[in-house]
């Protein structure tokens, strides 16, 4: 029986550059897109995998190291703001994603999005959606921090509000090897009280506020489940990554990429069940 492999990618904003470094090292090591039978991604993980799966690894690294710091994260009304128009320009003009190659992928490329008021995230196969760029933009959409995104006529936000990391994707138990890429060190937990305070600005929008308040609780539960599991392989940083999820300093982003390179190299050398 074939050893079916699934790659599960976390979110993490600009700290997703760590995962980009992991996939860069995989590419150098001869791991091709068809090596995994399934890709399940959230937020920054979806961008990392999109460039890996289309054999545009160098372009994907440049997106994090060069282009995102220039104009994606700014300030508006005294809070951080994501410029989704600039992100679209990156994906379609500056480092255009090869959508033809994306559509021809053999392995499902599932991306999680959050729909306010829904208990579970929705997953979209980027090979089959009408507009992959629109889905990727929704991966970076958050209340207050960006404009909202419509996918198939419905409002969606970053899948990280319900699935960060997306370890509860239906059918994952069918895959004998499951590798999870994380952007946080072992033992890391979010502070729900901080998110609850932040959600107060959404008091007039109860569904959005509930979505924001619940996000850290769900993520902390997922992290604890990963650490208890004996069935999941994990690549993660040993310590908190340099910079912040809103990082704009290229030097810290490059450090994250290098740390991803190192952890991937160590994993490939030491993991016998691979």
GUKE-256909 format. One line per 3 residues: their letters; for each residue y, x negated, z of N, C-alpha, C. Coordinates in steps of 0.05 Angstrom, whole numbers, plus 5000, padded with zeros to 4 digits. Last residue first. Layout:
<nodes>
A	Y/X/Z/Y/X/Z/Y/X/Z; ...
</nodes>
This chain:
<nodes>
XXX	5183/4789/5143/5199/4796/5120/5183/4796/5095; 5156/4770/5185/5147/4797/5175/5163/4805/5150; 5183/4724/5200/5158/4722/5185/5150/4748/5172
XXX	5245/4700/5203/5231/4727/5205/5206/4727/5187; 5270/4651/5196/5254/4655/5220/5238/4681/5221; 5301/4648/5150/5284/4625/5157/5264/4633/5179
XXX	5329/4695/5148/5311/4689/5126/5292/4666/5133; 5362/4688/5194/5342/4710/5192/5321/4704/5171; 5394/4645/5180/5375/4642/5203/5354/4664/5202
XXX	5422/4669/5138/5406/4645/5134/5385/4641/5156; 5449/4709/5165/5430/4716/5145/5411/4693/5139; 5482/4679/5199/5462/4697/5211/5441/4705/5190
XXX	5514/4652/5160/5497/4637/5179/5475/4655/5190; 5540/4694/5132/5524/4674/5118/5504/4661/5137; 5569/4716/5175/5549/4732/5162/5530/4714/5146
XXX	5604/4674/5184/5585/4681/5205/5563/4698/5194; 5633/4676/5136/5617/4653/5142/5596/4658/5164; 5658/4726/5143/5640/4722/5120/5622/4698/5126
XXX	5690/4714/5188/5669/4735/5189/5649/4732/5167; 5725/4676/5166/5707/4669/5188/5684/4689/5190; 5753/4709/5131/5736/4688/5120/5716/4678/5141
XXX	5780/4739/5168/5761/4752/5151/5742/4732/5138; 5813/4700/5190/5793/4713/5207/5772/4727/5190; 5845/4687/5146/5830/4666/5159/5808/4678/5177
XXX	5873/4733/5132/5851/4724/5115/5834/4704/5129; 5891/4784/5174/5893/4755/5171/5868/4745/5156; 5884/4837/5184/5897/4830/5158/5900/4800/5154
XXX	5840/4883/5216/5849/4855/5211/5862/4852/5184; 5822/4928/5240/5846/4931/5223/5857/4903/5215; 5782/4910/5271/5773/4927/5249/5797/4933/5230
XXX	5801/4841/5283/5799/4869/5291/5789/4885/5267; 5783/4773/5300/5800/4794/5289/5792/4822/5298; 5715/4752/5301/5744/4746/5302/5760/4769/5290
XXX	5664/4792/5334/5675/4779/5311/5705/4773/5314; 5629/4778/5393/5649/4795/5380/5663/4780/5357; 5568/4743/5378/5591/4749/5394/5610/4767/5379
XXX	5528/4744/5339/5521/4737/5367/5543/4744/5387; 5525/4797/5292/5538/4773/5303/5529/4768/5331; 5460/4816/5265/5485/4823/5277/5499/4797/5287
XXX	5405/4845/5237/5423/4822/5234/5450/4831/5245; 5342/4870/5256/5371/4872/5259/5384/4845/5253; 5288/4914/5246/5298/4887/5244/5329/4889/5243
XXX	5255/4962/5286/5278/4955/5269/5283/4926/5269; 5216/4971/5321/5209/4976/5293/5231/4968/5274; 5229/4972/5372/5213/4949/5364/5206/4950/5335
XXX	5290/4993/5403/5270/4996/5382/5255/4970/5377; 5332/4984/5437/5306/4990/5449/5283/4990/5428; 5374/4976/5402/5367/4954/5420/5340/4959/5434
XXX	5377/5026/5377/5371/5002/5361/5361/4980/5379; 5394/5057/5420/5368/5063/5407/5359/5038/5391; 5445/5037/5429/5424/5034/5450/5396/5039/5438
XXX	5470/5053/5381/5467/5024/5388/5446/5020/5409; 5467/5109/5385/5453/5095/5363/5449/5065/5370; 5501/5117/5430/5473/5125/5431/5456/5111/5409
XXX	5549/5098/5408/5537/5084/5431/5508/5091/5434; 5558/5136/5368/5554/5108/5361/5540/5093/5384; 5565/5183/5397/5543/5181/5378/5537/5152/5371
XXX	5611/5169/5426/5587/5177/5440/5562/5173/5422; 5649/5160/5386/5640/5137/5402/5615/5144/5418; 5653/5215/5362/5644/5191/5347/5635/5168/5365
XXX	5674/5256/5391/5645/5253/5392/5636/5227/5380; 5729/5255/5381/5720/5251/5408/5690/5244/5409; 5730/5267/5325/5739/5241/5335/5729/5235/5363
XXX	5711/5319/5325/5698/5299/5309/5705/5271/5319; 5749/5346/5356/5721/5344/5366/5706/5322/5351; 5793/5341/5321/5794/5329/5348/5765/5325/5359
XXX	5776/5372/5278/5781/5343/5275/5781/5329/5301; 5773/5422/5303/5749/5411/5290/5752/5380/5287; 5827/5431/5322/5804/5428/5341/5779/5416/5328
XXX	5885/5413/5313/5863/5415/5294/5837/5410/5310; 5923/5405/5350/5926/5429/5334/5904/5433/5314; 5909/5355/5371/5905/5379/5388/5907/5405/5372
XXX	5911/5304/5352/5898/5324/5335/5893/5351/5350; 5929/5272/5390/5947/5277/5368/5936/5298/5349; 5884/5265/5422/5904/5284/5431/5924/5291/5409
XXX	5851/5224/5408/5847/5249/5395/5868/5270/5402; 5863/5182/5443/5873/5181/5415/5871/5208/5401; 5834/5200/5487/5863/5198/5489/5875/5198/5461
XXX	5783/5193/5466/5792/5220/5474/5822/5221/5476; 5780/5139/5457/5779/5157/5434/5789/5185/5441; 5780/5122/5510/5802/5114/5492/5803/5132/5468
XXX	5733/5144/5530/5758/5153/5541/5782/5145/5523; 5691/5115/5503/5698/5143/5496/5724/5153/5506; 5689/5053/5480/5700/5066/5504/5708/5095/5497
XXX	5628/5025/5453/5655/5035/5451/5663/5049/5477; 5590/4968/5469/5593/4997/5471/5623/5004/5468; 5544/4915/5458/5571/4926/5453/5571/4956/5455
XXX	5494/4894/5461/5506/4904/5486/5533/4917/5482; 5502/4847/5409/5484/4861/5427/5498/4869/5452; 5562/4855/5369/5541/4839/5382/5524/4857/5400
XXX	5573/4891/5307/5578/4887/5335/5556/4871/5348; 5558/4903/5257/5582/4886/5259/5590/4881/5288; 5492/4901/5227/5512/4911/5246/5536/4892/5247
XXX	5441/4922/5187/5463/4903/5188/5485/4916/5206; 5372/4931/5194/5398/4942/5200/5419/4919/5201; 5314/4943/5158/5333/4922/5166/5360/4935/5170
XXX	5250/4963/5161/5277/4974/5162/5295/4952/5174; 5189/4972/5132/5208/4952/5140/5236/4963/5138; 5165/5021/5119/5152/5003/5138/5170/4981/5148
XXX	5190/5085/5114/5194/5057/5105/5184/5038/5127; 5187/5134/5135/5169/5128/5113/5170/5099/5104; 5229/5141/5169/5203/5133/5181/5182/5127/5160
XXX	5271/5160/5140/5269/5132/5144/5243/5123/5155; 5277/5215/5133/5256/5201/5118/5254/5172/5122; 5347/5222/5143/5321/5235/5141/5301/5219/5123
XXX	5380/5174/5183/5377/5185/5156/5349/5197/5153; 5394/5152/5230/5380/5178/5231/5378/5191/5204; 5424/5107/5225/5396/5103/5230/5380/5129/5231
XXX	5478/5089/5206/5464/5113/5197/5433/5111/5201; 5515/5065/5265/5503/5062/5239/5485/5086/5232; 5545/5121/5249/5552/5093/5250/5536/5080/5273
XXX	5554/5179/5235/5530/5162/5228/5538/5133/5227; 5600/5207/5246/5574/5219/5253/5550/5200/5250; 5642/5175/5234/5646/5194/5255/5620/5208/5264
XXX	5627/5145/5189/5625/5133/5215/5629/5152/5239; 5640/5169/5142/5614/5176/5154/5610/5165/5182; 5706/5191/5133/5688/5168/5138/5663/5178/5152
XXX	5709/5259/5110/5720/5235/5122/5698/5214/5124; 5723/5313/5063/5705/5294/5077/5721/5271/5089; 5730/5378/5039/5743/5355/5053/5723/5339/5068
XXX	5705/5397/4975/5704/5398/5004/5717/5374/5016; 5701/5390/4920/5717/5412/4930/5717/5415/4960; 5672/5343/4914/5660/5368/4905/5674/5392/4917
XXX	5712/5317/4962/5688/5311/4946/5674/5337/4939; 5776/5298/4980/5759/5320/4971/5737/5310/4954; 5805/5266/5035/5792/5264/5009/5775/5289/5004
XXX	5869/5257/5067/5842/5267/5066/5831/5266/5038; 5904/5195/5078/5902/5222/5066/5873/5231/5067; 5897/5164/5144/5897/5164/5114/5900/5193/5104
XXX	5900/5169/5198/5901/5142/5187/5903/5142/5157; 5896/5225/5208/5920/5211/5215/5923/5184/5201; 5826/5220/5198/5849/5236/5205/5872/5218/5216
XXX	5804/5176/5145/5804/5184/5173/5828/5200/5180; 5767/5145/5094/5786/5165/5101/5782/5173/5130; 5731/5113/5070/5752/5099/5085/5773/5119/5095
XXX	5696/5145/5043/5685/5127/5064/5706/5114/5081; 5728/5165/5004/5723/5182/5027/5711/5166/5050; 5722/5124/4968/5748/5128/4981/5746/5146/5005
XXX	5669/5134/4953/5676/5109/4967/5703/5111/4980; 5676/5182/4926/5659/5181/4950/5666/5156/4966; 5708/5165/4883/5718/5186/4902/5702/5185/4928
XXX	5673/5131/4857/5698/5120/4869/5709/5140/4889; 5633/5166/4836/5627/5147/4858/5652/5136/4872; 5631/5226/4815/5653/5207/4817/5647/5188/4841
XXX	5582/5253/4813/5600/5254/4790/5621/5232/4791; 5524/5218/4839/5548/5234/4842/5566/5232/4817; 5482/5183/4832/5480/5209/4819/5506/5226/4822
XXX	5487/5136/4859/5477/5134/4831/5481/5161/4817; 5499/5150/4910/5521/5141/4894/5513/5138/4864; 5480/5205/4942/5468/5183/4927/5488/5174/4906
XXX	5506/5224/5004/5509/5225/4976/5496/5201/4963; 5497/5262/5062/5491/5237/5048/5492/5242/5018; 5534/5286/5117/5523/5291/5091/5519/5264/5078
XXX	5518/5288/5188/5533/5278/5165/5519/5287/5139; 5516/5348/5229/5504/5324/5218/5520/5314/5194; 5550/5391/5243/5535/5376/5264/5526/5349/5253
XXX	5615/5403/5219/5587/5401/5214/5573/5383/5234; 5669/5399/5230/5655/5423/5238/5625/5423/5233; 5684/5357/5174/5692/5369/5200/5678/5396/5205
XXX	5636/5316/5148/5651/5340/5142/5658/5354/5168; 5628/5249/5132/5631/5269/5154/5647/5292/5144; 5579/5213/5094/5606/5223/5098/5606/5245/5119
XXX	5539/5158/5074/5544/5180/5093/5574/5187/5093; 5502/5144/5016/5526/5139/5031/5533/5163/5049; 5447/5113/4986/5457/5136/5001/5481/5128/5019
XXX	5418/5098/4933/5440/5086/4947/5455/5108/4961; 5350/5088/4912/5371/5106/4922/5393/5091/4938; 5336/5039/4862/5334/5047/4890/5357/5067/4898
XXX	5352/5029/4810/5326/5043/4815/5325/5054/4843; 5415/5039/4777/5399/5028/4799/5373/5044/4803; 5449/5059/4739/5422/5051/4730/5405/5040/4752
XXX	5499/5066/4763/5484/5090/4755/5455/5084/4747; 5515/5013/4767/5510/5028/4791/5493/5052/4784; 5526/4999/4714/5503/4986/4728/5495/5002/4753
XXX	5571/5032/4708/5547/5035/4690/5523/5023/4703; 5607/5013/4745/5595/5039/4749/5571/5044/4731; 5625/4959/4773/5610/4965/4749/5594/4991/4752
XXX	5691/4961/4799/5662/4964/4804/5648/4972/4779; 5743/4916/4788/5730/4941/4781/5700/4941/4785; 5786/4892/4821/5758/4883/4821/5741/4907/4813
XXX	5831/4920/4799/5833/4892/4808/5806/4879/4808; 5813/4973/4781/5829/4955/4765/5828/4925/4773; 5780/5001/4816/5780/5009/4788/5795/4989/4770
XXX	5784/4982/4868/5758/4990/4858/5757/4994/4827; 5840/4974/4874/5821/4952/4877/5795/4958/4862; 5857/5027/4868/5866/5007/4848/5847/4982/4849
XXX	5836/5050/4914/5827/5059/4888/5834/5038/4866; 5868/5023/4951/5839/5019/4951/5827/5027/4924; 5917/5046/4938/5914/5017/4934/5884/5011/4933
XXX	5906/5098/4954/5913/5093/4926/5910/5064/4919; 5897/5093/5009/5874/5098/4992/5881/5095/4962; 5920/5058/5057/5931/5066/5030/5907/5069/5011
XXX	5918/5076/5123/5902/5066/5101/5914/5076/5075; 5958/5057/5178/5954/5076/5156/5939/5062/5133; 5974/5057/5248/5962/5045/5224/5957/5066/5203
XXX	6038/5086/5268/6009/5083/5271/5998/5070/5246; 6092/5100/5259/6085/5085/5283/6055/5083/5288; 6094/5122/5207/6100/5139/5231/6088/5126/5257
XXX	6051/5073/5185/6066/5097/5177/6069/5115/5202; 6030/5010/5160/6039/5027/5182/6055/5050/5172; 5970/4988/5128/5998/4986/5134/6005/5003/5158
XXX	5918/4962/5090/5925/4971/5117/5955/4966/5122; 5921/4946/5036/5905/4969/5044/5914/4980/5071; 5947/4899/5020/5961/4925/5019/5946/4949/5027
XXX	5922/4850/5032/5948/4851/5020/5962/4878/5022; 5870/4853/5052/5892/4845/5071/5920/4849/5059; 5841/4868/5004/5846/4887/5026/5869/4879/5045
XXX	5841/4818/4973/5856/4842/4965/5861/4862/4987; 5814/4773/5000/5840/4771/4985/5855/4797/4982; 5768/4785/5028/5783/4762/5035/5812/4762/5023
XXX	5747/4834/5006/5752/4831/5034/5772/4808/5040; 5746/4822/4950/5758/4847/4960/5765/4845/4989; 5717/4775/4948/5746/4774/4943/5760/4800/4952
XXX	5666/4796/4957/5677/4778/4977/5708/4776/4973; 5660/4825/4909/5659/4839/4935/5671/4822/4957; 5659/4784/4872/5681/4804/4871/5683/4818/4898
XXX	5611/4760/4885/5636/4745/4887/5660/4764/4888; 5576/4802/4872/5578/4792/4899/5604/4777/4903; 5558/4839/4834/5586/4831/4835/5593/4820/4863
XXX	5510/4867/4826/5511/4838/4821/5540/4828/4819; 5511/4917/4845/5520/4914/4818/5522/4885/4810; 5497/4910/4898/5478/4924/4880/5486/4922/4851
XXX	5543/4886/4920/5517/4872/4920/5499/4884/4899; 5581/4927/4915/5585/4902/4900/5559/4885/4899; 5557/4965/4949/5564/4972/4922/5567/4947/4905
XXX	5552/4940/4999/5528/4944/4982/5534/4951/4954; 5606/4940/5016/5590/4915/5014/5566/4918/4995; 5617/4995/5016/5631/4977/4998/5616/4950/4994
XXX	5582/5012/5056/5579/5023/5029/5593/5005/5008; 5601/4987/5101/5575/4980/5091/5570/4989/5063; 5648/5014/5113/5650/4988/5101/5623/4978/5089
XXX	5613/5075/5112/5640/5063/5112/5640/5035/5098; 5544/5066/5114/5567/5080/5124/5592/5063/5120; 5482/5073/5077/5506/5059/5085/5527/5077/5096
XXX	5420/5055/5056/5434/5076/5070/5458/5063/5084; 5376/5043/5004/5400/5033/5017/5414/5057/5030; 5309/5028/4988/5329/5048/4997/5352/5034/5010
XXX	5279/4986/4975/5272/5012/4962/5292/5034/4969; 5301/4920/4960/5300/4943/4979/5295/4969/4963; 5298/4892/4913/5282/4883/4936/5279/4905/4956
XXX	5334/4905/4874/5309/4921/4875/5291/4912/4898; 5375/4867/4881/5379/4894/4890/5354/4910/4892; 5343/4805/4904/5355/4822/4883/5358/4851/4894
XXX	5348/4745/4934/5341/4773/4940/5357/4791/4920; 5362/4692/4929/5345/4704/4908/5336/4732/4914; 5398/4671/4964/5370/4666/4969/5351/4679/4950
XXX	5446/4691/4946/5440/4663/4942/5411/4656/4946; 5438/4743/4966/5441/4739/4937/5435/4710/4930; 5440/4733/5021/5416/4745/5008/5416/4739/4978
XXX	5493/4716/5024/5471/4697/5029/5445/4707/5019; 5519/4765/5013/5524/4741/4996/5501/4720/4999; 5502/4795/5056/5492/4802/5029/5497/4779/5009
XXX	5531/4769/5097/5501/4771/5098/5490/4776/5070; 5583/4778/5080/5573/4751/5082/5543/4750/5083; 5586/4833/5086/5590/4822/5059/5579/4793/5058
XXX	5582/4835/5141/5559/4845/5125/5562/4835/5096; 5633/4814/5153/5609/4801/5163/5585/4809/5146; 5667/4852/5133/5665/4827/5119/5642/4810/5128
XXX	5671/4892/5170/5650/4894/5150/5647/4869/5133; 5718/4885/5195/5696/4869/5205/5671/4873/5188; 5749/4924/5172/5752/4897/5161/5730/4878/5172
XXX	5703/4974/5189/5729/4967/5178/5729/4939/5166; 5652/4989/5205/5666/4969/5221/5693/4960/5209; 5585/5009/5193/5613/5009/5185/5627/4986/5200
XXX	5519/4986/5172/5538/4997/5191/5566/4999/5178; 5464/4998/5131/5489/4983/5136/5509/4999/5152; 5397/4986/5120/5416/5005/5134/5441/4989/5141
XXX	5347/4983/5074/5370/4968/5085/5390/4988/5095; 5277/4987/5072/5303/5001/5073/5324/4983/5086; 5216/4979/5036/5238/4967/5052/5263/4984/5050
XXX	5147/4985/5036/5173/4997/5028/5194/4988/5047; 5096/4952/5015/5113/4950/5038/5141/4960/5029; 5044/4990/4984/5069/4974/4981/5085/4975/5008
X	4976/4983/5000/5000/5000/5000/5025/4982/5000
</nodes>
